[in-house]
Amino acid sequence: MKLELTLPERPGFLHVVPLFNLFALLLMFFVLGPSLVLQSGVAVELPPSRFQMERFSGALAVTLGPGQPPQIYFGRESTSLDGLGKLLDDKRGNAQGTILLRTDAGTPVGLEREVAEVILRKGYRLMMVGRPIQAGDASSSKEPKP
């Protein structure tokens, strides 16, 4: 007994299914992509800044985090002021010579200056990172007095 197919063939539908899969994959990529970007360092509340800076592709990040006493991070690794100098010496061959200093808004200025001096003493270029000024920032509306 020979079995025959009674349903009509629709081969066009089978060729469209991979296209739907491709669109679903692209949608997932664009929706979830920004959350998968690696951020160097730890999360801090940056002070506002009027200046824009260029992007650095190979720069290293030093972060002065919140807390008492404030923590010093090289990338994601917690370190001390002396340990930072040793880590900078170890990375000297790999780096392009630029350090991004991210400082929490509540960090004492004295510690920020000490860390900046260590970075500059090791021969790196220092860039201090701030967040863009928002319309509601109280400190942004005041111009510095000469």
Secondary structure, DSSP 8 states (H G I E B T S, - for coil): ------S---HHHHHHHHHHHHHHHHHHHHHHGGGGS---S------EES------SS-EEEEE-SSSS--EEETTEEE-HHHHHHHHHHHTTTS-SEEEEEE-TTS-HHHHHHHHHHHHHTT-EEEEE-EE--TT-TTTSS----
